[in-house]
Amino acid sequence: MKMSATEVARVLKEGELEKRSDNLLQFWKRKTCVLTTDSLNIYADQQKKNKSKELKLQSIKKVDCVERTGKFVYFTIVTTDNKEIDFRCSGEENCWNAVITMALIDFQNRKAIQDFKTRQDTETTTQQDIRMARAP
């Protein structure tokens, strides 16, 4: 999907998020994260020098398993290849799970509109080709 440079660079949320490690002990590790209109970027350090992971919104299927307990909101990002990545954030009003969900919906809507326009353009071209072939 083509997007303008402004859309790609637009930051929706920036701050700290805790990610559960994939190893056997599954410790929670604090990460600096930046959510843009097309990806969730996860950094190993606060200076954002070492990007440890980039989750493109096109590779996210859904935000699932939202649970609020006392101090934290826990949620899982499910990718299109059914990998589950667990996160938690403080129970602030505008928590990460809600912002990521809204960004995902917005991305899917923009993609659907782009796909529709592409399909319309293809159909229009095909109809014009048919008319030209029939012309005397």
TATADA-V315611 format. One record per residue. N is the residue number from 1. SS is DSSP state (a for helix, b for strand, c for the rest). PSI is psi in whole degrees, 0 to 359 (999 if undefined). Layout:
[[N	SS	PSI] [N	SS	PSI]]
This chain:
[[1	c	129] [2	c	134] [3	c	155] [4	c	160] [5	a	328] [6	a	316] [7	a	318] [8	a	321] [9	a	350] [10	c	120] [11	b	128] [12	b	325] [13	b	146] [14	b	138] [15	b	200] [16	b	145] [17	b	144] [18	b	135] [19	b	135] [20	b	132] [21	c	157] [22	c	349] [23	c	179] [24	c	321] [25	c	337] [26	c	57] [27	c	152] [28	b	127] [29	b	131] [30	b	130] [31	b	150] [32	b	127] [33	b	149] [34	b	119] [35	b	123] [36	b	182] [37	c	350] [38	c	357] [39	b	161] [40	b	115] [41	b	128] [42	b	125] [43	b	147] [44	c	341] [45	c	161] [46	c	338] [47	c	356] [48	c	37] [49	c	324] [50	c	97] [51	b	119] [52	b	337] [53	b	144] [54	b	118] [55	b	106] [56	b	140] [57	a	331] [58	a	342] [59	a	3] [60	b	125] [61	b	314] [62	b	165] [63	b	124] [64	b	171] [65	b	49] [66	b	126] [67	b	130] [68	b	124] [69	b	120] [70	c	263] [71	c	335] [72	b	157] [73	b	123] [74	b	139] [75	b	161] [76	b	132] [77	b	125] [78	b	124] [79	b	170] [80	c	339] [81	c	21] [82	c	25] [83	c	140] [84	b	130] [85	b	120] [86	b	137] [87	b	162] [88	b	150] [89	b	162] [90	b	153] [91	c	44] [92	c	164] [93	c	316] [94	c	67] [95	c	158] [96	a	318] [97	a	321] [98	a	318] [99	a	319] [100	a	317] [101	a	314] [102	a	322] [103	a	321] [104	a	317] [105	a	315] [106	a	316] [107	a	314] [108	a	322] [109	a	315] [110	a	320] [111	a	318] [112	a	319] [113	a	316] [114	a	317] [115	a	319] [116	a	314] [117	a	320] [118	a	316] [119	a	319] [120	a	316] [121	a	319] [122	a	316] [123	a	319] [124	a	316] [125	a	317] [126	a	317] [127	a	321] [128	a	321] [129	a	320] [130	a	316] [131	a	318] [132	a	324] [133	a	328] [134	a	341] [135	c	143] [136	c	999]]
